[in-house]
């Protein structure tokens, strides 16, 4: 798997920058009234949209106008000490100033590099003695909203205008959390922030600016390049015209590939575990590890590049991690820590704490946004499923309660179902859907209710019970009861069923006693009510199998029996950022979401029947599943496009 970022442009944005520490403590504070003298310092900012390679070189994509449009820009100045000539951003960097401006219309909308114009004017204290001749590193953030009269929260935190947060050094800025309702705001647009202080790395222009002796002269404004990326990631899906047009798939027998055993129509998709508790303003990465190495919270690099490579011979991965705000709080129990900063998700893939949403069907009904399939392509030939925040985990916490994934609701059409005939035998019979033969159905066909038991598909409960009796009954091959079966438990034959024979042939050991419906246990208990009875017909009120099942409430479920109403089932797919091509071993950064990436899903096949509605998700289950039923081709774009293709459900 390969990784890239996309960088976006505003060209020649003129920015006036305030010096925050000088505003508060500058040498020219007016001692008579406590007010500061004001002037304007000017800075031209070029926010670049050149494609940036990070871990590798996958395909990239420009995105739509709303995804790259810059409506405002906040500029932050920093240094690493008055005498330092190092302008790499770090935890101890000192924040020296902040500027803000709204941005005009895009200049040259048809050009490859999108450019925007802005004029920032910010009052500073005696810029001639504080900014003149000095050099600063520059961090840029776009689309935070606000105005000159009502600045955004980041601006106010740097200017110490908010009681909740004060930003004075690099770690404060890097730890600043962009909220879920802000990173992809429908009004302000996509928040973007500096991803590197230099691009290309080692050779490109650095995000540094040196002011001349007259920084208040806008005609002499110095120019600085900054390199930004969106905090959001995007997930899309695209149909495979060759293998699954209209998201409709054929399943063949593994033993006889020419034999079609079922068809599947994907009806809806929902993106689950969308982290919504916030994202770091600035990207950070861990130290690089090899193989099964571990990382610590103390070794983090702001604005560092992603590293990921795999030895083709040993398959050992060398990588670092992208770290989200809850990375080190996620644990093997898949808890949602709330002690300090709360970790939370939209569309969580876990049962409710109060006993509600106790299976996948109830969880699905609770999801706020589901996308119908097939649907009209609305994003470069694909269907957009969601914009999401960064969500990363260690290998050991790559669990279904944390990882971002896709849940699909589908209709499964078996070609055959096992039925019980008048002799009590179980026979697979072709299924007709309404008046449509199996060979003629398509993704619009209404499904049929069926049941799964011990991996086999049955038409109804009667067929399952008959199958159970045939598998677990004990008969003498040539004896009187050689042909005893399901038919002895219904109608007139049931009233004649000898109780002693029942215990000898059907209730003989622990395995045989416990059918999935509890009917044999029921008969055993009923037989004790009249010790003198020799047949079940002599026991008052005892039910045959048909009456017994009809007496159960409609919502009754049975262990080991899965009901698929109208053929409805669910499939899951956990989205990959990297891929070590090993379904038995999770690699660093394999199941993660990283900012500024597009995760393109393409389902190329379905290999079996999905989850029944009664399935209870376990958030502690690992994301890696060697029995994955979706064949997914995943593409990740830059926006880095990360292909999740050849998905087999």
Secondary structure, 3 states (H helix, E strand, C coil): CCCEECCECEEEEEEECEEHHHHHHCCCECCCCCCECCEECEEEEEEECCCEECCCCCCECCCCHHHHCCCEEEEEEEECCCCCCCCCCCCCCEEEEEEEEEECCCECCCCCCCECCEECCCEECCHHHHCCCCEEEEEEEECCCCCCCCCCHHHHHHCCCCCCCCCCEHHHHHCCEECHHHHEECCCEECEEEEECEECCCCCEECEEECCCCCCCHHHCEEEEEEEEECCEEEEECCCCCCCHHHEEEEECCCCCCCEEEEEEEEEEEEECEECCCEECCCEEECCEECCCCCCCCCEEECCCCCEEECCCCCCEEECCECCCCCCCCCCCCCCCCCCCCCCEECCCCCCCCCCCCCHHHHHHHCCCCEECCCCCCECCEEEEEEECCECCCHHHCECCCCCEEEEEEEEEECEEEEECCCCCEEEEECEECCEEHHHCCCCCCCCCEEEECCEEECCHHHHHHHHHHHHCCCCCCCCCCCCCHHHHCHHHHHCCEHHHHHHHCCCCHHHHCCCCCHHHHHHHHHCCCCCCCEHHHCCCCCCHHHHHHCCCCCCCECCEEEEHHHEEEEEEECCCCCCCCCCCCCCCCCCECCCEEEEEEEEEECCCCECCCCCCCCCCECCCCCCCEEEEEEEEECEEEEEEEEEC
